[in-house]
């Protein structure tokens, strides 16, 4: 339907999923501060559902003399946050999840908790935790492999009396997520820090999902997208999406209900460099976009993508090779140069997602010619994406 937007574009309204990173933090903080489990919609993504079920189990089993199983499936945030919360919640707990989740980093967080007296022991398929009261005025945590270690400790700060948290090393990645945790804490206790502008948290659209539609706008400038619940001043680090795409001719017009995304047709995109230290979830879609434009994109500070639901940079090298003139993959750098479509070969194009929701989202940019081995994994962060497409 032509809605008379600039350039005679068609306008599509997209209802984005709620930001799972924000909602999970709010759920945990409500439990820590109020002892309550907030109600959530049955349409929330699976990561939120997993966290919600884990918190419900805590409300019924706190102080129970028998062991209670807390299964967080493949949710990394729930894995780290519940590790800290269970350590300070009286009871006998077993924390478990998928095999891939149990291979992801958590030892640094366990080490800090044990140092202040936590009873945490490894088991064949998870961790055995005996929760009890702990105290720490000041802590230092190594977040080289995951900033969620710091967020986990900040979320239990009221329970342990934590007043100071030191994060090492200085070049820790994904610090935007620690800042998100601090923003949630400030809203909860209503004590804004100096030079801090309160932000509306609540239910807000997910910028990590919005990047898909920014890419779609570039691929077909005849279509504009109104993305619900977004704000350019969002506490979400992935709001950098708007700035990155503005450099490539995409405008972001903020209104009452969200942001309208409109692309100007480009004859060619100059080579671009993106620092994903704070924005690792954006890389898969951006890498696929480089193939589809085609363009030459280089990403730096990519080291921690190996610790996600899959080894993402390695998987992208394998799956996007047929659509690339050049792929360079080093420990902390990833470069991809797209190939002209005439050289791609005959569709359909088959993609292995490694059951990783961010990879599935990226490969769906290839449209009707893409055949994915798994789309159910989209439920982890964006359950409505297929129906919206």
Phi, psi and omega in degrees: 000130179278115182252021173060044172270163185307139178076017182055035178283155168275144182247127175244134175264126182244122175272106182284155172293156173296150179294111184293327180297317177293313186294321178297317178297320179294321178299313182295317182293323177298322178291316183295316186274325188245349184068023183240152173251115181297147173285145177229162178285147176292352181264000178296157182294165188294329178298319178292317180299318180298314179297319180298316179295323179296318179292324176298320178298324179296321183294332183264341187244003178300128180083358182291136182285345180260161185286136177246130181275128174243104183256114183257018175053241182244027184269107181296320179297314179297323179302308182287316184293319180289328176304312180291317183291319179295326181298334182249011179250116182306130180149179180242119191233149166236117181261124183217177180184197180291163179301317179298318180299317183292344176273347183280156187298135171206350187300324181297321178292316178301318181300316179295316181295319178297325182296337178254015171105006181294143179259093184229126182227138177289147176231170183303322183232042178152212183225139175260127185230128170253107186285144179199170179292134177230159177217140174202123178280324182217140180222156173234131182228138178272114183250025181302326183260342178195127176287346180294340175299316179293316180297322179300318180289322178295323182292333178260009182309316181297330183282334183248001179074026184289127180246338182216131177234121178259128182251126175235156355282180183295331182263028177307135179274169177058030178294343177299330179284330173292319177297325176298316178300316179296322178297318177297320178297316181296321178294324183291316183267353176058041177232082181298142176283168178301140179061024181254126177263118181304141180243150176279116180270270176050217178263111183231150181298151187267115178294332178293337174271327183298330182302330178300316184282332171299317178296319178299321179297321178293323183288334178218086183296351178286347181246130173253155183233132171258114186257120189287147168073010181265151174222138179292340179260022184300149174289346179290129179297330183286001171296349174300343177311315183298319181290318179299316183283336175299327178291346180245022172088019179252126180263150178236109182254114185273134176231193183296323188258355182157213185232133174266127184251123182225133181252144172263129181305135180241135177287327178201148179254120178297157177306140183233147174244135180231129176268112184256020179305317179262359188222049185297333183289345181277340189299314184303313179296319180295323179294317177296322179298323178301322178291319188282334185291308348279164182207173181244104182244135174240133180243134178244160184062053183260002190308316189282359176292345176289345184260011182274198180302337171216175170281090195295316183295320178297316180297320180294321176303315183289315188278333183261359181305318182295345185249012187235141170282329185204135172227127177240123183233111174243179187302322187233013181219142179220123178236138179221131179242119184290155180253145177302140186300330180298343182258007184284335188099184187272129175288167005283160180255123185263133182235136171264121185273348188056024180057034182250120185299324181290325176291318178301317179299317181296315184290336177293345175297339180284358170071212187295344180275356183266132172242116182256142180286341182208120172247349178298333180297343177299336179299342180296327182222336186214071186296338184263004187299314182298317180294327178289328175289000000 
